[in-house]
Amino acid sequence: MKRFLRGLLLVVILVVALVIWSLLPWYGALIAAVALALWLALTRRGRQTLSVTGVGIATLPSRWGASSVIVIGIAGVVGVLVALLAMAEGFQATLKGTGNDDTVLVTRAGSLAESNSVLSHDSAVLVQQKPGVARDAQGRPIASPELVVIASLPKKSNGQDANVSLRGVGPEAWEVRPNVKIIAGRRFTPGLRELDVGKGAMQQFAGIGLGSTLKLNNQVWTVVGEFDSGDAFDSELWGDKDTIASTYRRGSSATSVTVKLTSPRAFDQYKAALKADPALTVDVQTTRAYFAAQSEGLSKLIRILGTTIGVIMAIGALFGALNSMYAAVATRAREIATLRALGFRGTPVVTSVMLETMLLALAGGVLGALIAWLIFDRYTVSTLGSNFSQVVFQFRITPALLWEGIKWALAIGFVGGLFPAMRAARLPVTAALREL
């Protein structure tokens, strides 16, 4: 019964320690490392721990095979985890970086995305006349009625068709989005079947190079320019709104209106004016809020998927660490018993075994994080967004993600070394000394 209670207490302490560790910021871990270093350097048992750890590390070349299982297993866990989380981070950063607080997007009430919305011409005009809307030097509202439709183009990677957003805009679109810059060619000519293509879309889709022609809804269009916005609009094709509306038989309707406000503080006034107009049934939110909301669902799914895969792989790495360290303890039984006979207490033995495991885990974590960073940082991919069209984005490996991977590695090392360390401390001295 006592053994069971001791085991239960150990498990509870382990779970609490892992929870605290998962919430620990990098500076908390740094403080813990400094405290451990001071204990090792300034106390008698700490110096004993250093001596035992040095002996254990010196024997690593003789059991490199078993040690490499820990390093490679944990490197795999960290590499996969960091890569998947970097995908979510990059997708979310791309959409959250789109828009700002002084422009708003007006759509039909209840629409989850622009492509699901339809606004009549009269409604599109009305939303531009409300108080709080910024005006140009001629007194005209700075607003862009736009039409978003979904086109299909082959991807460069596999030749298979994928959806891309085709946005019909007027000259006002460039004014409400000053970050969109033509980097090659020119702007399309209103009234003609000409397109400007986002930098990201040009990288991902085939047949849309500068000067090329493509068929959209049985009409031939010419690519005349390439633009760069540094956000989600890089994934789109832009053309003249009226020409796109005629091609896709959308009449004079729009899917949304992007409106520039006099300042972010004018949002509440503008929103109240829209809600008070009985002729309008619309939703309004800042462009920053709209695009941030579009990223939440998929980012959450990727994070859940990445964490689940990481946990499954971590369990495998944990068993590898346990097997390797139990074997190491069995191999060093006589050595540990000799140290115990010379007066070394259980604490230095336990700590030394755990230090050895966590150093191997740290090496695996750093290796996995480095591989993920070298391969995936700024790697460009595309995925299906909320408009059912491809959003081009880059994997984004941040220091916070690297630290998350290192924390996972050290947690695996801690658990993998704890139980073998406890066994090493409990080895009967006389029995271990008689082992050959």
N, C-alpha and C positions, 0 to 999 in steps of 0.2 A: 504493500500500500504506500509506504514511504517513497519507494522508487517511482511509482506511478505519479504521486503528487509532485515529486521533484521534476519529473519529465513534463508534467502539465505546466508547472511554473516556468520551466525553461521555454516552452512553446509560447506562453503568454508574453514573456519578456521579449522573445524573438519577434513576435508580431508587433508589439508596441515599438520596438526599436526600428523595425522596417517602416512603420507608419511615420515615425518621426523623421527618419532618414529621407523618405519620399518627399517630405515637405521642407526639407532643409535647403536654404539657398547656398550658393557657392561660398559666400563669406562665412557661413556657419560651419561648413565643412573645413574651411581653412583654419578657423579658430580651433576646431577639434584636432586637426592635424598638428597645429602648433602645441596644443596642450599635450598630445601624445609624445611629441618630440622632446618636450621639456621633461616629461615623466621618464622617458628612456634615458635622458642625459643626466638627470639630477638625482635620481633615486637608486638605491641599491638593487631593488628588484627590476627596475628599468634597465640597468646596465647588465644584469643577468639575462634579461630578455634579449638584449642586443647580442650578447654572446651566443645564446642558443639559436637566434635567428641567423647569425652569421654562419654557424655550422650548417644549418639547414640549407641556406642559399649556396654554400660551397659544394653541397652534394647534388645540386640541380643537374649538372652535366651528366652525372651517372644515371639519372632518371629523366632525361630530357623528353623521352617519348610520352611518359605520363603527364609531365608538366605541359607539353605542347597541346594535349587534349584540352586542358583548362583554357589556355591562351586562345587557341583557334575557336573553340566552342563559344567562348564569351565574345570574341571578335565578331563572329557570325551574328550573334544576338544583337549586339550594338549596331553593327553595320546595317542590318535590315531595319531595325527600329528607327534609327536616325534617318535612313532614306525615306521610309514611309511618312514619318512625321514631317520631313522636309517637303514632301509633296503637298501635304495639307497646308503647311506654312506658306509655301509659294503660291498656291491657289488663293488662299485667303488674303495674302498680301497684295496680290494683283487686283482683286476685286475691291478690297478695302482702300487701296490706293487710287481707285477710280472715283472721280467726283470730288465735291467739296461742300462746304456748309453754306455758301452763298448762291448756289444754283439748286433748283428743285425740279423734280420730275413729276409731271401730272399725268395720270393714267385713269382709265375707267375704273369706277369703284369695284372692288373685289378682284381686280386683276393681280395675279401673282407675279407676272412678268410683262415686259413691254409687248412681246409677241402675242400675248393673250388679250390685249387691250384694243379697243376701237373707240376713237373719238371722232364725232362729226366735225365738219369744217366750222360750223357755228360755235361748237364747244371749244375748238382749238383757238378761235379768235377771242372768245369770251375770257378764257383763262389768262390771256395776255394783257387784259385791260384792268386788272384788279390793282388795288393799292399795294405798294411795296415792290412793284416791278421796276427794275432799272431801265433807263432809257438812254438812247444814244444822242449824239449832238443834234440830230434833226427831230428829237422828241419821240422817236419810234421805240416801242418796247423791245428790249433785247431778249428775244425768245425764239426758239427753233421748233416748229411743228415737224415731227419726223414719222417715218413709216418704216417699221422693221418687219421684214419677211425672211423666211428661211430658204436658202438655196442649197444645192448639193454639188460638191466638188470632190474630185479624187485626191486622196492624201499622198504625199510624196513617199511616205514610209512603206505603204503596202498597196497603193493603187486603188484601194476601196473608197467608195463614196462616203463622205461625211457631211454633216450639216454645217453651214456657215451663215452668220448673220449678214444680211444685205440691208443696209440702212439707207433709206431715202432721205436726203437732207437738202436744205437750201443754203444760201450764203451765210445765213445767221448761225449755222452750226459751228462755223469756225470762230465766230465771235464769242459764243457762250463757252467754247472749249479752246482757249488760247494755247493750251499745251499741245494741241494737235498740229504738227508741223509737217509740211511736205519735204521729204528728204531726197526724192528722185522724181523726175518728170514734172508734172504740173497738176493743178486742180482740174477736175472734170468741168466741161462746159455745160451749163444748164440747157435743157432741151435735147441733148444728145445722149446716145447710149454709151456713155463713158464712165469708167470706174476709177476710183482711187482705192488702193489696197493697203491694209494695215501691215506693218513690218512683220508681225507675228504670223499673220495669215499667209503672207508671201513665203515664209520659211516652211510652213507646214503643208500647203496645198500645191498641187501640180498644175501647170498650165496657166498661171496667173502672173507671169513675169511682165516686166514693163514692155508695152507694145504688143503683147499677146492678145488674142481674141478668145472669147468663150461664149457658150450658149447658156442663157438663163431664160427659162420659160419660152423656149423656141425662138428667142431673139438674140442676135449677135451683139456682144458688148466688147468694147476695147479698153484695155487697162492703160491708163495714161499717166498714173502717178502712184507713188508709194509714200505713205505717211507713217510717222512715229509719234505715239502719244505716251508711251511708257506705262500704259494701264490696259484695262480690258478692251478698249476700243482698237487696240492693235490686232485683235482677232477678227475684225470686221472688214467688209467691203462697203464703200460709200459711193452713192451715185445720186443723180438728180431725183428729188422726191416725186415730182409730177411724172417724169418718165418711168420710174419704177411703178408708180401707181397705175399708169396706163398699161404697162406690161403685165402686171399681176391683177388687173381689173379691180382696183381698190377705190376707184372714183376719187373723190376729194377728201377722203377720210385720212386720219392719222392714227398711229398707235399710241403716241405720247407727245407731250410738249415739254421741252427743257427750257426753263425760265431762269434768267439771272435776276436776283434780288438786289435791292439797294445795299443790303448788308445782311449778315446772318440773323441779326436781331429782328429783321422784318418778316421772318418766317411765320411766326404766330399770327401776325396781322394778315398776311397773305392767305394762310390756311383758313382763318375765320371768314374772310371775304368769300372764299370759294364755297365753304359750307353753307353760308347764308344765302347763296344764289340758288333759287329753286330750279333754275334752268340747267343746273350742272349736277351731275352725279359722278363725282370724281374722287380719287385718292391723291394725296400729295405728300411727298417726303423729300428730304434733301437727297441730292444725288449720292452723297457719301453714305447715307443711311441705306438707300436702296441697294447699292452694290454690295455693301457689307452684309446685308440680309441675304443676298443671293448666294453668298459663299458659305453661310453657316451650315446648311444641311450636309453638303458634300464634304466639307472640312471635318465636321463631326464624325461622319461615316468613316473617312480615311483614318482619323485618329483612333477610333474604336477598333478598326481592322488592324492597324499597326500595333496597337497595344496588345490585342489578342494574339497576333502572330508572335509578338515579342515574348509574351508570357509562355506560350507553348515552347518556343525555342529556349527560353530561359530555364524551363524545367529540365529539358535535355542537358543543357550546359551545367545545371546544378548537380545532376546525377553524375555527370562526368567529373566534376570537381570533387564530389564526395568520394567516388571510387578512387580517384588519383591520390587524394590526401589520406584516405584510409590505408591505401597501399604504402604510401610514404611513411606513415606512422608505424605500420607493421615492420617495414624495412629498417627503421631507425629505433626499434624497440630497445635493443641493448644500449644504444647511445643515450636515449632518453632516460633509461633506468640508471645508467652510470651517473648522469647529471643529477638525478634525484638523490642518488646515494651520496653524492658530494655536497649535498645541502641545498640544491636548487628546489624551490617550492613549486607548487602547481601553477601559480599565476604566471611566472615567466614561460613555463612550458606551453600553457594554453595560448598566451599572447603571441609567442613566437610562431606557433603553427598557424594561427589566424593571420598574422602579419605576412607570412610566406604566401598563404593562399590569396590574400588581398593584393599583394604585389603582383602576383601572376594575373589576377583578375584585372588590375589596373593596366597592365601591359596589354591584355586582350582588349580592354575597353578603348585604350588609346589607338591601338591598331585598327579596330573596327571603325572608330570615328574618323580616323585618317583616311581609310579606304573609301568610306561613304562620302567624305568631303572631296576627295580627289576625283571620284567618278561622277557624283551627282550634283555638286554645288553648281548652280547656274545652268543645269541641264534643262533644255527646252522641250516641253511636251505639250500636248493638248488633251483636254477632256471635255465631256459633255457638260454644259452649263445649264442654268435654269431655263434658258430660252430654247433648249433642245438643240443648241448649236455648239460648235467647238470653241472653247476658250483656251487660248495659248498662254502658257505661263512657264516660269522657271522654278525648278526645285530651289528651295532657299534654306541653306544650312546655317543656322545662327549659333552664336556662342551658347545661348540657352539650350538649344537642342543637343549640342555637343556635351554640355554638362549633364543633361538628362540621360544621355547614353552612358557617361562615366558613372553616374549614380546607379544605374542598373547593373553595371559591371561590378562595382564594389559591393552592392547588395548580394549579388550571386556569390561573390567571393566570401563575404561574411558568413552567409548560411552554409556554403560549402566547406568552410574551414572550422565552423563552430563545433560540430559533432565529432569530427576526427580529433580536434584539439581537446575536447572533454575526455575522449578515450585515452589520449596520450597522457593526460594528467592523472588518470585513474589506473594506469598500468601498475600491477604489483611489482615492486622493485625486484624482489628475489626471483620471481618467476621469469621476468624479462631478462635478468642477468644470465639465467641458465639457458636461454635460447641461443641456438647456433646461428 
